[in-house]
Amino acid sequence: SRSGLSVTFESSFPFLDQIVTGHSLVPYYETFEMEASPCRITPAINSTEILVSTEDQERILYDLLLESFQNNVDTSTPDFEDWTSARKASVNKKTFLARVENQFVGFLTLVNTDADRAEIRTVGVRPSARGTGIGKQLIQHALNDASEHGLKTCRLTVAVQNHRALELYRRLGFREISHYLVFQYRSWGTTAP
């Protein structure tokens, strides 16, 4: 991450206290892994167009990623060339782009992790388009896509502190299946934000 080395443990990990104390880890944040059974959802009729990104849109997607997560202290994005190489190496994924009035305003990456399950890896919406339902539409589109491809479950991970996203996921049928604690190792003695 931008602010240090992050280490994640499932909250029920048996030796968590000993490891945290013994390695000078400080609490950073918590996440829920959530799961839903994809089903066909009829999205609301609106002016948002959702399409699958193509190779010639990589720069648009990268710029959208940077803008969407510019204020997220835990997000580290590699330079464009490294990011593009990693995307090309990744298989079984689709990235959906949301476009309103000819402007790309959001994206979602959906990965088929195995024959039965998909995972929403990243959802990003430009700050200027937040609160307009773009994230919800992207998630509905991804769940529809997973359902059309016969996938039985769809997972995602969300920071417990991200109340707006957490409530949206719950409204769309996701439920918590695991709880993780994220710690940071900071040998230079600063405290977590």
N, C-alpha and C positions, 0 to 999 in steps of 0.2 A: 504494500500500500504506500501511499505518499508519505505517511507519517510513521512508518516503522514496519517491523516484521510482525504479521498477524498469525495467530495460531488458533484453530477452531477445534472445540471438543464438544461431543454430545453431552448434554447437561447431566446425564446419568453416568458418565465415565467414572469408574470406580476409584481411581487414584488422582482425581482432579486437584484436590487441595494440596497434596504433596508436590505435584508437578508445578502448579502455579507458584507456590511458595519457593520451591527449590530452584526455579529458573527465572525468578524476578519478573514474572508476567503480571501485567496490570489489566483489569477489566476494561474492555473497549466497547463492545455492544453485543446484542443477542440476535439470533435469527430463528425463524421457524421454517422448517421444510413443510410445504403444504402440498396437498394432492387433491385432484378432482377427477371424476370420471367424465371424459369428454362426451358431450352430447350435442346434438344439432340445436343451435340457438338461432333464433331469427333476430338479426340485428335491427335496430331502429333505422328507419329510412332517414338519411341525412345527406349532406354534401361531401362526406368523407369517402375517398376512394382508397381501398386497400389493395396493394399489389405486391407480387413477389419481386424482390430486388434482383437486379441483373448485374453482371460484372462491370458494365459501363457505368453503374451507379455507385461504385465503391467509394469514390471521393465524396459524393453526396451523403452516403451513409456514415462515413467516418466523421465528417463535419457535424452531422446531426448527433452522433455519439458524443463528440467533444462538447457540444453546446448543452446537450441534455444532462451531462454529468459534471459540468464545470465546477459546481459548488459542492460536489460530493468528495469529502476529504479522503475517503477510503478507495476511490477509484484511480487506478493508474492505467493510462492508455499508452501503449507503445507508439512509436512514430508510424507514419502511414505505411511505409514499406514492410515493416515487421508485422503490423496488424494485418495487412493484405495477405502476406505469406501464411500467417496463422489461419486466416479464413479459408484460404485455398486448401490447406491441409486438413481442415475439419470436414468430416463427411456427415451425411444424413441430417443436414440442417437446411432450414429455409429462413430467410429474413423477410418479413413483411414490412412494407413502407406505407405510411398513411399520408395521403396528400389531400389538402384542402385548398381550393382555389389556386391550383397549380403550384402550391408550395408544400414541400415535404415537412411534416410537423412531428412525426413520430415513427418509431420502429419497434419491432419485436423479433427476437430470434428464437425459433422453435427447433429443437433437436430431437430426433428419434434415438433414444438411448438404447433401446432393444426392440424386439418384435412387438411387445405389448405396451410400451411406455414412451411418452414424449416428455420433454422438459422445456419449460420456458426459461431460457438462460438470461435474456436481457430484455427489458422493456424501457424505452426512453421516449420522452416527450419534451419538445422544446419548452422552455419556461414560459414563453408567451402563449402557448397553446394548452397549458395545464388547466384543469378544471373544466374542460369543454367536452369530456367524454372520449377523447382520442384513445387513451389507455384502455378503457373499457371495450371500445370497438376492436382494438388490436387483439385483446385477449379473447373476445368472442370469436373473432376470425380464426385465431389459432386453435381454439377448442373445436370449432367447426371442421377445420382442416384435419385435426387429429381424429375426430369422429369419422370423417369420410375415409380415412386410411385405416380404420379398424383398430385404432389404438385404444387400450382399455383404461389407461390412467394418464394423467398429465401432472407433472410436479413443477414446483418452483421454490425458490428460497427468497425470503423477505426479512428485512431487519424488523425486529419486534417494535422498535421505536418509529418505524415508518407507518404511522397510524392510518393515514389516508389510503395507502396501497393495501395494507392489511385488511381494512374494511371492504375495499373493492373486491379483493380476492375472495373474501368470505361471502359477499353477496353473489359472486359468480360461481359458488359451489365448492370452493377450496376449503379444506379443513386441515388443521395442524396435525402432522404425524410425527414430527421430531422437533426438539428444542436444542439449539446449539448456543454455546457461550464462546465468544471470540475474545481473545486476549492479545495484548501486544507485548513484545519483548523490546525494551528500550534500555539498553545498557548505559545510556548517557544520563539517566536519572530523572527524566521528565515524567510527568504524569499524563494519563490518558485525557483526551479532550472531554 
